[in-house]
């Protein structure tokens, strides 16, 4: 059985992950942990991603701070890590 979970340091949508049913979890610099279904977000906003210059050139879209506003209803905040 293939592992369908990926842990990263940023929100990412990549052409190479399309159709692989990946669940991505990332923790941003402020300690918020997010999770989302890569294919669900890509499919829902495919036209938007395909029209972005970064997606056309690099075949990916990333954001290291948070889940983009247009994707937030398709993601979940798991927890907030408090660092002392």
C-alpha positions as CSV (number, residue, x, y, z in Angstrom):
1,X,0.0,0.0,0.0
2,X,1.3,3.4,-1.0
3,X,1.7,6.2,1.6
4,X,-0.6,9.0,0.7
5,X,0.7,11.5,3.3
6,X,3.3,14.1,2.8
7,X,4.7,16.5,5.5
8,X,6.3,19.7,4.2
9,X,7.3,23.1,5.4
10,X,4.9,25.0,3.1
11,X,1.6,24.8,1.2
12,X,2.3,23.3,-2.2
13,X,0.4,22.3,-5.3
14,X,2.6,20.4,-7.8
15,X,1.8,19.0,-11.2
16,X,3.9,15.9,-10.3
17,X,1.5,15.1,-7.4
18,X,-1.8,15.4,-9.4
19,X,-3.8,12.2,-9.3
20,X,-1.8,10.6,-6.4
21,X,-4.4,11.3,-3.7
22,X,-1.9,13.0,-1.4
23,X,-2.9,14.5,1.9
24,X,-0.4,17.2,2.7
25,X,0.4,18.5,6.2
26,X,2.6,21.5,6.9
27,X,3.6,23.7,9.8
28,X,4.2,27.4,9.1
29,X,6.8,29.7,10.8
30,X,4.2,30.7,13.4
31,X,3.6,27.1,14.4
32,X,0.2,26.6,12.8
33,X,-0.3,23.1,11.4
34,X,-2.5,22.8,8.3
35,X,-3.6,19.7,6.4
36,X,-5.3,19.5,3.0
37,X,-6.1,17.1,0.1
38,X,-3.8,18.1,-2.8
39,X,-6.1,16.7,-5.5
40,X,-9.2,18.3,-4.1
41,X,-7.7,21.7,-4.1
42,X,-6.0,21.3,-7.5
43,X,-9.2,20.1,-9.1
44,X,-11.4,22.8,-7.5
45,X,-9.0,25.6,-8.6
46,X,-7.3,24.0,-11.6
47,X,-8.0,26.9,-14.0
48,X,-6.6,29.4,-11.4
49,X,-3.4,27.3,-10.9
50,X,-2.9,26.7,-14.6
51,X,-3.1,30.4,-15.3
52,X,-0.4,31.4,-12.8
53,X,3.0,32.2,-14.3
54,X,4.8,30.3,-11.5
55,X,2.7,27.2,-12.2
56,X,3.4,27.4,-15.9
57,X,7.1,27.9,-15.4
58,X,7.9,25.8,-12.3
59,X,5.0,23.4,-12.4
60,X,4.2,24.2,-8.8
61,X,2.7,26.8,-6.5
62,X,3.9,27.3,-3.0
63,X,3.2,29.5,0.0
64,X,5.3,29.2,3.2
65,X,3.1,31.3,5.4
66,X,-0.4,29.9,5.2
67,X,-3.0,28.2,3.0
68,X,-4.0,30.8,0.3
69,X,-7.3,32.5,1.1
70,X,-9.0,31.0,-1.9
71,X,-8.2,27.4,-0.6
72,X,-8.9,27.8,3.1
73,X,-12.4,26.2,3.1
74,X,-10.7,23.1,1.7
75,X,-8.0,22.9,4.4
76,X,-8.0,22.3,8.2
77,X,-5.9,23.8,11.0
78,X,-4.8,20.9,13.1
79,X,-3.2,22.7,16.0
80,X,-0.9,25.6,17.0
81,X,2.5,24.7,18.4
82,X,3.5,27.1,21.1
83,X,7.3,27.7,21.3
84,X,8.8,29.1,24.4
